[in-house]
Amino acid sequence: MIKILFVCHGNICRSPMAEFVMKELVRKAGKESDFLIESAATSNEEIGNDMHSGAKKKLKEMGVPFSSRNARRIKAEDYEKYDYLIGMDVENLYYMQREWNKDPDDKVKLLLTYAGRDRDIADPWYTGNFDATYEDILLGCESLLVSLTKD
């Protein structure tokens, strides 16, 4: 089983969007039983809160199913539990590596790295642009899935 944890600052916008987009891509590929896909935050600010209404609206608009959830913070045990620890921006990577002792197994990556892009996914909490965020997440998740399922 391939275990993926998507990570952003608060776990209410980008990382849960990536979680549900990836779950839908995996479902459409008929590989649901091969994956565990979840998300978390690097901060404590939104712990216990559900996904942002703008993220829900965008996922609904794009036909991506999602469920109610509670934001949670990354923890030390996540490093051993997951095979891929995927951040949305370089600040996320900094806090992830701090939590996980500088990433000795090279599990921590930016999502857009899988699409050949070396840049952050903008946080719609600040930009208000859930469309651009969704497009970047979709590109990253599609590319990640290809890299994980190619023979």
N, C-alpha and C positions, 0 to 999 in steps of 0.2 A: 504494500500500500504506500502511495506517495502522500506525504503529509506536508501541507502548505499553511503557513501563517502569514497573512497580510497585515502590515503594521502602518499606522499613521499616527498623528499627534493625539487625537481625541477618540478615535474609533467610533465616530458617528457619521463621517462623510466618505472619505476615500477608501479606507480599508474595508468597511462593510460593503461598499459598492463593488470593490474588487472581489470580495468573498462571494457575493451572490452572482456576479457576472461569471466568475470562474466555475461556480457550481452549475450554472446553466450551460456553459460551453461543454463541460464534462458530461452533463446529462445528455445533451444533444449528440455527443460522440459515443454514447452508450458505455461510458467508463465510470459511472458513479461509484461502483463498488471498489474501484482502484484508487480512490482519492479520499482524503480527509482534508477539508478546506475550512479554515476559520480565520478570525481577525482579532486584533488587539490594538491597544494604544501605548504610546511611550509616556504619556502623562496621566495624572489622576483627575484632571479637570472634568471629564464627562462620565466617570465611572458610574455604571448603573443606568445611564440614559439610553434611550432607543436611538435608532438612526435618525439623522437630520431629515426634516420634512422635504427639503429640496432634493436630497438623495433618493428618498422614497418616490417622489414625484417623477424624477428622471428614470428610475428603474421601471416604474409602472408604464411610463410613456414608451419605453423600449421593449416592453413585454418580458422583462426579467423578473421572475418570481422572487419574493423575499418574505421573510418572516420577522416578527417582532423579536428584539434581542436586547441585551444589556451590554453596554460598553464595558470592557475590562482592560486592565493594564497588563503588559507583558510581565512575565515572571521568570526566574532563573530556570525552572524546570522546562520551560518552553524550548530551550536550546536543544535538549536531548529528545524531546517529543517530536519535533518537526524536522523534516528534511530540508525545507526551503523556508527562509525567513525573509520576507520581501517587503521592503520599505517603499514609501511613496516619494520621499525626498531625502536629501543628504543629511538634514537635521535628524530625521528619523533614524538613519543609519548610525549617526553619532551616538544617540541614546541606546540603540539596540546593541551596538558593540560595547558600550559601557556596561550594560546589564549582563552581557554574555562574555565578559573577559576578552574583548577584542576579536571575537569570532575565530577561534583556533581551527575550526573545521571548514571555514570559508562558505558558510551557509547564507550569510547576509548579503543581499543584492538589492539594487533599485529595480523596480518593476520594468521600467522602460529599457533597461539593459538588454532584456530578452528580445526587444524589437530593434536592437542596434542603435538605440538613442541614449545618449549620456546626459540626461536631464531629469529634473524633478517633474512630478505631476502637481500642478498648481492646486492649492487648497481652496475649495469653493466656499469654505467658511469665510474666507477673506475676499475672494474674487467675486463670489455670487454666480460664477459661471459653471453650473453643473453640466452643461453641454460639453464644454471643452474637457472637463475632468473625465466625463464618461467616455469620450472618444479616446483619450489617452489610456484609460484603464482597459477599454476593450482591446486596443492595439497591444498593450502589454500582456494581457491575459491570453489572447489568441496566440501570440508569439511564444509565451511560456508553455502553453499546451502543446504546440507543435514541437518545441524542444524536448518536452517530457515524453512524447508519444511516438517520436520518429524511431524507426527500426534501426 
